[in-house]
C-alpha cells in the first residue's frame, strides 16, 4: 500500500511468547472494546515452540486504536487491572 492507505493496516502493539499469552492479551484488549487479531509463527500451533523467537506471536489492532491499546497494556503491566483478594470478578 502507499500514500494515505497506510493508516488502515493493523499495527502490532504486543509480542507474546506463545499461544496462551497471545490469547490472554487479545481477550484483554477485546474486553476493553479494542478489536484485536493474532498474527504469528505457525510453529507455535503445530509444535508449541516458543524459544529464541520461534512461536513469537504479534497482537495487532486497528491503527487508529493502537495508542489506546498500548496505554491499556502499559497500565495492565503496572497492575492497574488487578483484583483485590476480596473482589468478585463477576460483580465488577
N, C-alpha and C positions, 0 to 999 in steps of 0.2 A: 504494500500500500504506500501511497505517497500523499504529500500535502496534508490537507485537513482531515483525512480519514484516520490518521494515527490514533486519535483520541477514542476511537471505537474498539481498539484492540484491548483485550483483557490485560491486566497488569498483575505481576507476581508481587504479593505482599508478605509471603511467608514461605520458607523452605523447611519442610518437615522431613524427618528421618523415619520413614516407614508409614504404612497404611493407617495404623491406629492413631498416630499423632495427626496425620493429614485429615482423617475423618473427624477427629475431635475439633480441630481448628475450623474446618468447613462448617460443622454444626454450630459452633460458637458464633461465627460470623452470620450465618443464616438466621440464628436465633436473635441476632441484633438487627435483622432486617436488611442485611447485605448479601445479595446472591453471590455464591462462591462456587468455583469449579476446581477440580483436582486435575493436575497435569503432571505426568511424571514417567519415570523409567519403568518400562514394562517388567523388568526383572523383579520388581518388588511384589508383583502379584503372582508371578509364575514360581519364583523360588524363595520369596521372602527375604531377599538380600537387602541389607541396609548398611554396608560398610564402605568406607572410602568413596562416598558419593553414589555408589550403586544403591538403588532404592530411594534416592532423593525424590521428593515429591514437592511440586510447587502448588501453592494455593493462589488462585487467580480470581480477581474481582473486576467488575467494570471499571474502566479508568477513572470515571467521574466519582467513584466511591473509594478509590484507593487511599486517599489521605484519611478519610474517616475510618477505614478498615485498619490502617496502620496505627492510628491513635487507639482504637479499641484493643488491638493486640498488645500495644505497649502497656496500656492500663491493665490488661489481663496478666501480663508478665509481672507487673508491680503488685498484683494481689488484690486489686480493687474489686474483683468479682467473686472473692472468696466468701463462702457462707460461714457464719459463726457456728460453733458447735451445737448451739441450741436452736438454730434456724431450720425451718422446714422448707425445702426447695419447692414443694408443691403449693405452698401458701404465699410465696413471693416475699 
